Amino acid sequence: MTTAYDVPADSLITVVSKDLEENDKINAPDWAQFVKTGVHKERRPENPNWWFVRAATLLRRIYVDGPVGISRLQTKYGGNKDRGTNPEKFQKGSGSIIRTALQQLEDAGYVEKTEKGRIVTPAGQSYLDNKASEISKDIPELSKY
């Protein structure tokens, strides 16, 4: 059986984000078109579907790392802030974006909150594994699994 570990992350994220968008499992908030993804960014994302890509990456990241909290995810999505003539300094990513996307994934039934952090539910694990098996059929090296 193919799992999310067996396929390339970018392929899995692309397929999952398209599925989340097409099946209305999550919805981008009204403010999503105006915000930056962190204080280290200068502009908002260029991809109009960035909300669904972020939700897909969060789902995969929790699948791989879980249980994981908001703070660790903020560190994952952070980056260096350009401070002019001063040296660059690492800044965490937006907690509000991560928190809102995780709440939507919880409502969809893919993620649940525990006292140690958020984990993927059996439904979420099955969803990612099914998408991974769809991808593995298109990749010749992985079709033997």
Salt bridges, closest charged atoms under 4 A:
ASP19 OD2 - LYS25 NZ 3.14
ASP19 OD1 - LYS131 NZ 3.63
ASP65 OD2 - ARG61 NH1 3.06
GLU106 OE2 - ARG118 NE 2.51
GLU134 OE2 - LYS131 NZ 3.84
